[in-house]
């Protein structure tokens, strides 16, 4: 039914269960939600979609820090929730071109999928310097020894790139590699292999730092570590575990250390 739209209002649980039923009946539904309101339907995402491997694609707009909408509307929980769901695929495109590619990729991937993107205009396109199995390299030399691997998830990639360039200007000998994993979940073995070979790893996401993609990556790297090979130091940049007050997006990002100066400070700490 490519021309049909079902509007369930603000009944997000019903939206996902309806999509699960459509998928079970052989359809390929797409559900559009505000990122923050995926919280209401986490049970349906986990036990009605993921448990049964239903082919449902969810697009989440207003992902991350939204600014003026207030504490209830910041889309900062979706990455943390998604990282706990077995079999889920998630894309957090860094720019409009990657968003265009992510939606059909999600629709073509078996099982539940999420594509998340922030409020506002698309950022300037950020082409890849190299495309690896681990993701797109935006800065640095992934073939040389890596001092810090900066894993940038989502639309803060422009800030990650600006911070890496600032570090390159002040520390020209340091090899800071900025990597967009493209598909952030599930975590690929290629990404883990690349991260395990770096001296330090810094993850960046506009979601909860304690429970998101970076935390999942740190856990997986920790499981690989041994006393003889302890692995890289991992720092996770993200949003503090608190309710964020009303405010301008850029001001909140700066307060959370997610702007360019904050990312530079975190890179300096690892270098």
Number of C-alpha atoms within 10 A of each C-alpha: 7 7 4 6 10 9 10 11 8 11 12 21 19 14 20 26 18 17 25 26 16 16 19 16 10 11 16 18 21 21 18 17 18 21 25 20 20 23 16 13 16 19 15 19 25 20 13 18 27 21 16 14 19 25 25 28 28 24 20 24 19 21 28 31 25 23 21 13 15 15 18 13 20 29 28 29 23 25 28 19 17 24 22 14 19 14 20 22 22 25 26 27 27 25 21 17 15 17 18 11 12 21 20 11 15 24 20 13 14 15 20 26 27 26 24 26 24 25 17 9 8 14 15 11 12 15 14 14 13 14 15 14 12 21 20 17 21 24 22 23 15 19 8 10 14 21 20 27 27 32 28 29 26 27 24 22 24 20 19 29 23 17 23 26 18 15 21 16 11 9 14 11 10 17 22 30 25 27 29 27 25 21 22 24 22 17 18 15 12 14 19 16 13 16 26 23 16 23 17 22 29 24 25 28 25 27 27 25 24 16 20 27 29 30 21 20 21 20 13 15 19 16 11 13 14 9 6 6 9 13 20 21 17 25 20 24 26 25 27 14 13 8 12 18 14 16 15 14 17 14 13 19 20 14 12 16 19 24 20 20 15 19 25 20 14 18 23 12 10 15 15
